[in-house]
């Protein structure tokens, strides 16, 4: 399953610290109405570490019901435990997801060999499309390109969400793994790196900004030429910057709430946005007008 374009890393809306099921359905419908290319639930932006297993299942069931195969549905299933990751991935498969987005083990900081064995064991135990998620800032352990090459050769591995923030590593991944490989997607995990990755031959983005601006992010990944994509990128750059004022998903959920969309607050240990930063964000949203031309 080749992933391309703009895939939204969906927030998890809350009301009174409880899962907002109606709001979740509204947000998914908003994405589908704007013809997004895919949806991820239970990821970092979805505050998966704070969710109960019951809430995770409800979210996944709602997503399957609402999407009904219209676009690919990926589920964040990775943890710092290989066995728990296997069980989560089996559950995602059983409930009707199209694939799993699996972050490398965090906190316990495995060696490169341990990272490889983690994914090798997962693909052996669960025959299901897997997309690797490399985010060393969150995990404390980078997946080196040579390790990713080995992982990419495993069965059922169809791509990587590259969030290293290292343009040299991104280029290496594209050159050594993505280039010429029609069955392996190299997807940006940072909105701000979408254009550079596309210019180097990448396939798209798993986006935070598209929770609120799906059309605009899709314009970026569907631009007919790199020159047009560059124009759209620079029009979106102020948005990317303001959504980076604090830890994701604090700014995007605050922006959605200010815009009248279901979001609610984050769950602890993520807290409300700093007052000064919230004021900056509110002022920005009142005047912001991104480039709206559609290039297809």
Backbone torsions as a table, in degrees:
resi	resn	phi	psi	omega
1	UNK	NA	104.1	-178.1
2	UNK	-81.2	122.6	176.9
3	UNK	-94.7	133.6	175.2
4	UNK	-143.8	163.5	173.5
5	UNK	85.3	-144.3	-176.9
6	UNK	-109.8	117.3	178.5
7	UNK	-113.0	126.4	-176.4
8	UNK	-87.3	126.8	170.9
9	UNK	-83.9	96.4	-167.5
10	UNK	-71.3	137.7	172.6
11	UNK	-73.6	161.3	171.5
12	UNK	-105.0	112.1	-179.1
13	UNK	-78.5	141.4	177.9
14	UNK	-124.6	152.5	169.2
15	UNK	-133.9	123.9	-178.4
16	UNK	52.6	38.8	178.6
17	UNK	67.8	9.7	175.9
18	UNK	-107.0	152.2	178.2
19	UNK	-59.6	128.5	178.5
20	UNK	-93.2	90.5	-174.9
21	UNK	-67.8	-39.4	178.1
22	UNK	-64.7	-43.4	178.5
23	UNK	-63.6	-37.1	177.7
24	UNK	-62.0	-44.3	178.0
25	UNK	-62.6	-41.7	179.1
26	UNK	-61.0	-42.7	-179.0
27	UNK	-66.4	-39.7	178.0
28	UNK	-65.3	-42.9	178.8
29	UNK	-63.3	-37.7	176.8
30	UNK	-60.0	-41.9	178.4
31	UNK	-64.8	-45.1	-178.9
32	UNK	-66.4	-39.9	178.0
33	UNK	-61.0	-30.4	-179.8
34	UNK	-94.4	13.9	171.6
35	UNK	55.8	45.2	176.1
36	UNK	-65.1	157.2	-174.0
37	UNK	-90.4	-9.3	179.5
38	UNK	176.3	165.0	-178.6
39	UNK	-136.7	138.4	173.1
40	UNK	-114.6	129.4	171.2
41	UNK	-115.8	160.6	177.1
42	UNK	62.6	32.7	175.2
43	UNK	-99.0	-165.8	177.9
44	UNK	-59.5	-46.4	-179.7
45	UNK	-65.3	-26.7	177.3
46	UNK	-85.0	7.5	177.7
47	UNK	55.1	39.4	-176.8
48	UNK	-53.3	-38.0	-178.4
49	UNK	-62.4	-17.5	-177.7
50	UNK	-98.4	-2.4	-175.8
51	UNK	-89.9	147.2	172.8
52	UNK	-79.5	163.7	178.1
53	UNK	-62.8	-33.7	177.6
54	UNK	-66.3	-43.1	178.3
55	UNK	-64.5	-40.0	178.5
56	UNK	-58.9	-43.4	-179.3
57	UNK	-66.7	-40.5	178.6
58	UNK	-61.8	-45.0	180.0
59	UNK	-60.8	-44.9	-179.3
60	UNK	-65.4	-42.6	179.5
61	UNK	-63.6	-42.2	178.5
62	UNK	-62.6	-43.7	-179.3
63	UNK	-61.8	-43.6	178.7
64	UNK	-62.8	-43.5	-179.8
65	UNK	-62.5	-43.1	-175.5
66	UNK	-76.6	-39.7	-174.8
67	UNK	-78.2	-40.2	175.4
68	UNK	49.2	40.7	174.5
69	UNK	77.7	6.7	-178.0
70	UNK	-68.0	-36.6	176.4
71	UNK	-139.7	160.8	177.6
72	UNK	-62.6	137.1	175.3
73	UNK	-112.9	115.5	175.3
74	UNK	-104.9	149.3	-178.8
75	UNK	-125.1	130.6	173.5
76	UNK	-71.3	118.0	-176.8
77	UNK	-122.7	-3.8	-172.7
78	UNK	-79.4	142.7	173.3
79	UNK	-139.1	-175.9	176.8
80	UNK	-82.9	1.2	177.7
81	UNK	-112.3	124.6	179.0
82	UNK	-62.8	-43.9	-178.4
83	UNK	-63.7	-42.6	178.3
84	UNK	-64.9	-37.1	177.2
85	UNK	-63.3	-41.0	177.3
86	UNK	-60.8	-47.3	-178.3
87	UNK	-65.5	-41.0	178.1
88	UNK	-62.1	-40.5	-178.1
89	UNK	-70.0	-40.1	174.7
90	UNK	-58.9	-42.7	-179.6
91	UNK	-63.4	-43.9	178.7
92	UNK	-60.1	-41.7	178.3
93	UNK	-64.2	-46.1	-177.4
94	UNK	-62.9	-34.9	-175.2
95	UNK	-87.4	-2.3	170.5
96	UNK	106.4	13.5	175.3
97	UNK	-70.4	164.0	179.6
98	UNK	-94.9	-19.7	-179.9
99	UNK	-173.9	170.8	-179.7
100	UNK	-118.0	136.3	171.7
101	UNK	-100.4	114.7	-167.8
102	UNK	-118.9	108.6	177.0
103	UNK	-71.6	148.7	175.8
104	UNK	-67.5	152.2	-175.1
105	UNK	-55.7	131.9	-177.8
106	UNK	-106.9	168.1	177.3
107	UNK	71.0	-53.3	-178.0
108	UNK	-82.0	-5.7	170.3
109	UNK	48.3	67.5	179.7
110	UNK	-68.1	160.5	173.3
111	UNK	-70.1	173.2	177.6
112	UNK	-61.0	-38.0	177.7
113	UNK	-66.0	-38.5	177.7
114	UNK	-64.8	-39.3	177.1
115	UNK	-62.2	-45.4	179.7
116	UNK	-61.3	-46.8	-178.0
117	UNK	-64.4	-33.7	176.4
118	UNK	-57.2	-50.8	-178.2
119	UNK	-73.6	-34.8	177.8
120	UNK	-62.7	-41.7	179.0
121	UNK	-66.5	-41.6	179.0
122	UNK	-60.4	-48.3	-177.9
123	UNK	-67.9	-26.8	177.1
124	UNK	-72.8	-36.6	-174.5
125	UNK	-86.9	-28.4	-175.1
126	UNK	-130.4	103.6	177.1
127	UNK	-76.2	93.0	-170.6
128	UNK	-159.9	141.1	179.9
129	UNK	-57.3	127.4	-177.3
130	UNK	-120.0	135.4	172.8
131	UNK	-119.8	123.1	-177.1
132	UNK	-75.9	142.0	178.4
133	UNK	-119.7	111.1	178.9
134	UNK	-105.6	112.2	-179.9
135	UNK	-142.1	79.9	-173.5
136	UNK	-62.6	-25.3	177.6
137	UNK	-65.0	-37.1	179.7
138	UNK	-82.4	-35.3	-171.9
139	UNK	-94.6	-26.3	-175.6
140	UNK	84.5	3.3	-179.4
141	UNK	-146.1	116.0	178.9
142	UNK	-77.1	141.2	169.6
143	UNK	-86.1	108.4	-179.4
144	UNK	-67.8	155.6	-175.0
145	UNK	-60.2	-39.7	179.8
146	UNK	-65.3	-32.1	175.7
147	UNK	-71.0	-42.2	179.1
148	UNK	-63.3	-34.7	176.0
149	UNK	-57.9	-44.0	179.1
150	UNK	-66.2	-42.2	-179.7
151	UNK	-65.2	-40.3	-178.8
152	UNK	-62.9	-23.4	179.4
153	UNK	-82.2	-7.5	178.9
154	UNK	-72.8	152.5	175.2
155	UNK	-65.5	147.3	175.2
156	UNK	75.0	2.8	176.5
157	UNK	-93.0	117.8	-171.2
158	UNK	-116.4	1.1	179.0
159	UNK	169.8	-179.7	179.4
160	UNK	-139.4	137.0	167.3
161	UNK	-92.5	105.4	-172.4
162	UNK	-94.2	111.1	-176.1
163	UNK	-129.0	34.0	179.7
164	UNK	-72.5	-25.1	-174.9
165	UNK	73.0	10.2	-176.9
166	UNK	-111.4	106.8	-174.8
167	UNK	-63.8	-30.7	176.6
168	UNK	-64.6	-45.7	179.1
169	UNK	-64.9	-40.1	178.1
170	UNK	-58.7	-43.3	178.5
171	UNK	-64.0	-40.6	178.8
172	UNK	-62.2	-43.8	-179.8
173	UNK	-62.7	-43.7	179.6
174	UNK	-65.2	-42.4	-176.8
175	UNK	-70.6	-45.8	-171.1
176	UNK	-89.1	-23.3	-175.0
177	UNK	-121.9	-47.9	-175.0
178	UNK	-78.8	-33.4	-173.7
179	UNK	-63.2	120.1	177.7
180	UNK	77.8	-0.6	-179.5
181	UNK	-98.2	101.0	-174.8
182	UNK	-72.0	-14.4	-176.6
183	UNK	-106.1	9.7	-177.5
184	UNK	-130.1	119.6	-178.5
185	UNK	-94.3	133.1	171.0
186	UNK	-109.2	110.4	-172.0
187	UNK	-116.1	135.3	175.3
188	UNK	-71.5	139.9	173.5
189	UNK	-101.0	1.1	178.0
190	UNK	-122.6	125.0	176.9
191	UNK	-53.9	-40.0	-174.1
192	UNK	-68.1	-20.4	178.7
193	UNK	-97.2	5.3	-176.8
194	UNK	-60.1	-52.1	-177.9
195	UNK	-63.1	-48.3	177.0
196	UNK	-56.3	-40.6	-179.9
197	UNK	-66.2	-42.7	177.4
198	UNK	-61.6	-41.9	-178.8
199	UNK	-62.8	-28.3	-179.7
200	UNK	-91.1	1.9	176.8
201	UNK	104.5	12.9	178.9
202	UNK	-74.7	179.4	-168.5
203	UNK	-108.7	-14.8	-179.3
204	UNK	155.7	-153.9	-175.0
205	UNK	-146.0	141.8	163.4
206	UNK	-95.8	107.5	-160.6
207	UNK	-105.5	141.9	169.6
208	UNK	-88.1	-44.6	-176.5
209	UNK	-59.5	-29.1	-176.7
210	UNK	-70.4	-9.5	169.8
211	UNK	-56.5	-36.2	-177.1
212	UNK	-108.7	-30.5	-176.7
213	UNK	-126.9	64.2	-177.8
214	UNK	-66.7	-41.3	-179.0
215	UNK	-62.0	-43.4	-176.3
216	UNK	-66.9	-39.6	178.1
217	UNK	-70.0	-35.1	177.2
218	UNK	-68.0	-36.7	174.6
219	UNK	-55.4	-40.9	-178.4
220	UNK	-63.4	-47.1	-175.5
221	UNK	-79.6	-14.0	179.6
222	UNK	-107.0	7.3	-179.2
223	UNK	-54.9	140.1	-175.1
224	UNK	-70.4	-29.7	179.6
225	UNK	-135.0	162.3	177.4
226	UNK	-66.2	-31.0	178.3
227	UNK	-64.7	-42.7	177.1
228	UNK	-66.6	-40.6	177.9
229	UNK	-61.4	-38.3	179.5
230	UNK	-63.5	-41.7	178.6
231	UNK	-60.9	-45.2	180.0
232	UNK	-65.4	-41.2	178.6
233	UNK	-55.9	-48.4	-177.4
234	UNK	-69.0	-28.2	175.9
235	UNK	-72.0	-27.0	179.7
236	UNK	-90.5	-15.7	-174.8
237	UNK	-55.0	-43.6	177.3
238	UNK	-60.4	-33.6	176.9
239	UNK	-65.6	-46.7	179.4
240	UNK	-58.5	-39.9	-177.8
241	UNK	-66.6	-43.6	-177.6
242	UNK	-71.4	-29.0	176.5
243	UNK	-77.4	-4.7	175.9
244	UNK	-104.6	12.1	-178.6
245	UNK	-64.1	-32.5	178.6
246	UNK	-140.3	177.6	-177.1
247	UNK	-59.5	130.7	173.7
248	UNK	-64.9	135.3	11.4
249	UNK	-103.6	25.8	-178.2
250	UNK	-56.6	-52.2	-177.1
251	UNK	-65.7	-41.7	-177.5
252	UNK	-67.1	-38.5	178.8
253	UNK	-68.3	-36.3	176.6
254	UNK	-65.3	-43.9	179.2
255	UNK	-62.5	-41.3	179.1
256	UNK	-64.7	-43.3	178.8
257	UNK	-62.8	-41.4	178.1
258	UNK	-64.7	-26.4	-179.3
259	UNK	-93.1	4.0	176.8
260	UNK	83.5	16.1	179.0
261	UNK	-97.4	151.9	177.1
262	UNK	-61.8	127.0	178.3
263	UNK	-156.9	-58.1	-176.5
264	UNK	71.6	-179.8	179.3
265	UNK	-76.4	166.1	170.3
266	UNK	-78.2	160.4	173.9
267	UNK	-89.8	146.6	174.6
268	UNK	-58.3	142.1	16.9
269	UNK	-85.1	-0.7	172.3
270	UNK	-79.0	134.5	-173.7
271	UNK	-116.4	-177.6	179.0
272	UNK	-64.2	155.4	-178.7
273	UNK	-67.6	140.4	174.7
274	UNK	-51.9	138.9	-175.0
275	UNK	-56.6	-42.1	-179.5
276	UNK	-67.1	-42.9	178.2
277	UNK	-66.8	-37.6	177.8
278	UNK	-63.3	-40.1	178.0
279	UNK	-63.2	-41.0	176.4
280	UNK	-60.5	-44.7	-179.0
281	UNK	-64.7	-43.1	-179.1
282	UNK	-64.0	-44.0	177.5
283	UNK	-62.0	-42.0	-179.9
284	UNK	-60.8	-47.5	-175.7
285	UNK	-64.8	-28.0	-179.3
286	UNK	-69.5	-26.4	-173.9
287	UNK	-116.0	-8.4	-171.1
288	UNK	-74.5	129.9	176.5
289	UNK	-135.5	95.5	179.7
290	UNK	-72.6	163.6	177.9
291	UNK	-64.5	129.6	-172.0
292	UNK	-109.1	-4.0	-179.9
293	UNK	-60.1	142.4	178.0
294	UNK	-106.5	122.3	178.9
295	UNK	-110.7	111.1	179.1
296	UNK	-134.8	NA	NA
